[in-house]
Amino acid sequence: MKKISFIAITLLLITGCKNDTKQTVNETETMKKDSSAMKAPVAEKAVEEKTVEESKIIPTLKECPEKTVDYETQLECIFPKSKMDDIYQRTIKEKAVEKAELLLTELPKQSSEKEIHQDGLEAISYKVSPNKVEIEFLFAGGVTTLELEQKGNDVKRTIIHSAD
């Protein structure tokens, strides 16, 4: 009986101490106005507002249907009143495709290929034609294709993941 009482009291003290510690930490964070803990939410808010502003600039249809056929997954989005360059930059910024940070900083004007050979990515090839750019990420285990197509004032972005 003494052992059970001792264990119960010990557990109450431990959980009580944990809750008190959390309250103390929260109270000190709110009291310090110039601390980095208070500056961080302001910075986060600014980033969120900037992201909201950017999404207003380049609208997207809320529905981006995803189709799966055999070993291939296709995600297609339409961006109304947009240009391919803007959607290309947005794709890199949002990392909409794996290894997007390895893409060329500017949308190329002519077809080319960039050898990578790191982290399973062998190469990135760009096939440029009027009003359409097809970018293939050649991975060891498959291919990811990013297609940007200008259709009047809209841009259609298609991301296709294909297994070997």
C-alpha positions as CSV (number, residue, x, y, z in Angstrom):
1,M,0.0,0.0,0.0
2,K,2.9,2.4,0.8
3,K,4.5,1.7,-2.6
4,I,1.3,2.5,-4.4
5,S,0.8,5.7,-2.5
6,F,4.4,6.7,-3.1
7,I,4.1,6.0,-6.8
8,A,0.8,8.0,-7.0
9,I,2.3,11.0,-5.2
10,T,5.4,10.9,-7.3
11,L,3.4,10.8,-10.5
12,L,1.3,13.7,-9.3
13,L,4.4,15.8,-8.5
14,I,6.0,15.0,-11.8
15,T,2.9,16.0,-13.9
16,G,2.3,19.0,-11.6
17,C,5.9,20.2,-12.2
18,K,5.7,19.8,-15.9
19,N,2.5,21.9,-16.1
20,D,4.0,24.6,-13.9
21,T,7.1,24.7,-16.1
22,K,5.1,25.3,-19.2
23,Q,3.2,28.1,-17.6
24,T,6.3,29.8,-16.4
25,V,7.9,29.7,-19.9
26,N,4.8,31.1,-21.5
27,E,4.6,33.9,-18.9
28,T,8.2,35.0,-19.5
29,E,7.8,35.0,-23.2
30,T,4.8,37.3,-23.1
31,M,6.5,39.7,-20.6
32,K,9.6,40.4,-22.7
33,K,8.4,42.7,-25.5
34,D,11.8,43.1,-27.2
35,S,12.7,39.4,-27.1
36,S,13.2,37.3,-30.2
37,A,10.2,35.2,-29.1
38,M,8.0,38.3,-29.6
39,K,9.7,39.3,-32.9
40,A,9.3,35.9,-34.5
41,P,5.5,36.0,-34.7
42,V,5.7,39.4,-36.3
43,A,8.1,38.1,-38.9
44,E,5.9,35.1,-39.5
45,K,2.9,37.3,-39.9
46,A,4.8,39.4,-42.5
47,V,5.8,36.3,-44.4
48,E,2.2,35.1,-44.3
49,E,0.9,38.4,-45.5
50,K,3.5,38.5,-48.3
51,T,2.4,34.9,-49.3
52,V,-1.2,36.0,-49.4
53,E,-0.3,39.0,-51.5
54,E,1.6,36.9,-53.9
55,S,-1.2,34.4,-54.2
56,K,-3.5,37.3,-55.0
57,I,-1.1,38.4,-57.8
58,I,-1.1,34.9,-59.4
59,P,-4.5,33.3,-58.9
60,T,-5.0,29.6,-59.2
61,L,-8.1,27.5,-59.6
62,K,-8.8,25.8,-56.4
63,E,-9.2,22.4,-58.1
64,C,-6.1,20.8,-59.4
65,P,-7.4,17.4,-60.4
66,E,-5.0,14.5,-59.8
67,K,-5.2,11.5,-62.1
68,T,-3.5,8.2,-61.4
69,V,-2.9,5.7,-64.2
70,D,-0.8,2.6,-63.7
71,Y,2.6,3.9,-62.5
72,E,1.9,7.6,-63.3
73,T,0.4,10.4,-61.3
74,Q,-0.6,13.6,-63.0
75,L,-1.5,16.9,-61.3
76,E,-2.9,19.6,-63.5
77,C,-3.6,23.2,-62.5
78,I,-4.8,26.2,-64.4
79,F,-3.5,29.7,-63.5
80,P,-5.8,32.3,-65.0
81,K,-4.4,35.6,-66.3
82,S,-0.8,34.5,-65.8
83,K,2.4,34.1,-67.8
84,M,4.7,31.0,-68.0
85,D,7.6,32.9,-66.4
86,D,5.6,33.8,-63.4
87,I,4.3,30.2,-62.9
88,Y,7.8,28.9,-63.4
89,Q,9.1,31.1,-60.6
90,R,6.1,30.2,-58.4
91,T,6.8,26.5,-59.0
92,I,10.4,26.9,-57.8
93,K,9.4,29.1,-54.8
94,E,6.7,26.7,-53.7
95,K,8.9,23.6,-54.4
96,A,5.9,22.1,-56.3
97,V,8.2,19.4,-57.7
98,E,11.0,17.6,-55.9
99,K,14.4,19.2,-56.4
100,A,12.8,22.4,-57.8
101,E,15.7,24.4,-56.3
102,L,18.0,22.9,-58.9
103,L,16.0,24.4,-61.8
104,L,17.5,27.3,-63.7
105,T,16.7,30.6,-62.2
106,E,15.1,31.9,-65.4
107,L,12.8,30.0,-67.7
108,P,15.1,29.0,-70.7
109,K,14.4,30.3,-74.2
110,Q,15.8,27.3,-75.9
111,S,16.0,23.6,-75.3
112,S,18.9,22.4,-73.1
113,E,20.0,19.7,-70.6
114,K,21.7,20.2,-67.2
115,E,23.6,17.3,-65.7
116,I,23.2,17.0,-61.9
117,H,24.3,13.6,-60.6
118,Q,23.3,14.1,-56.9
119,D,20.8,12.6,-54.5
120,G,19.4,10.3,-57.2
121,L,18.8,13.1,-59.7
122,E,20.8,12.4,-62.9
123,A,19.8,15.3,-65.1
124,I,17.2,18.0,-65.9
125,S,16.2,18.5,-69.5
126,Y,14.3,21.5,-70.9
127,K,12.3,21.2,-74.2
128,V,11.2,24.6,-75.3
129,S,8.6,25.3,-78.0
130,P,6.3,28.3,-78.6
131,N,3.8,28.6,-75.8
132,K,5.0,25.4,-74.1
133,V,7.9,24.3,-72.0
134,E,8.5,20.7,-70.9
135,I,11.0,20.0,-68.1
136,E,12.0,16.5,-67.2
137,F,13.7,15.5,-64.0
138,L,15.5,12.2,-64.7
139,F,15.8,10.4,-61.4
140,A,17.3,6.9,-60.8
141,G,13.9,5.6,-60.0
142,G,11.7,7.4,-62.5
143,V,10.9,10.7,-64.3
144,T,9.1,13.8,-63.1
145,T,7.8,16.0,-65.9
146,L,6.8,19.6,-65.4
147,E,4.9,21.1,-68.3
148,L,4.0,24.8,-68.6
149,E,1.7,25.7,-71.4
150,Q,0.4,29.2,-72.3
151,K,-3.3,29.0,-73.3
152,G,-4.4,32.5,-74.1
153,N,-4.3,34.5,-70.9
154,D,-4.0,31.3,-68.8
155,V,-1.2,29.0,-68.0
156,K,-1.7,25.2,-67.6
157,R,0.8,23.6,-65.3
158,T,1.0,19.8,-65.4
159,I,3.2,17.8,-63.0
160,I,3.6,14.1,-64.0
161,H,5.4,11.6,-61.7
162,S,6.3,8.4,-63.6
163,A,8.0,5.3,-62.2
164,D,10.5,3.3,-64.2
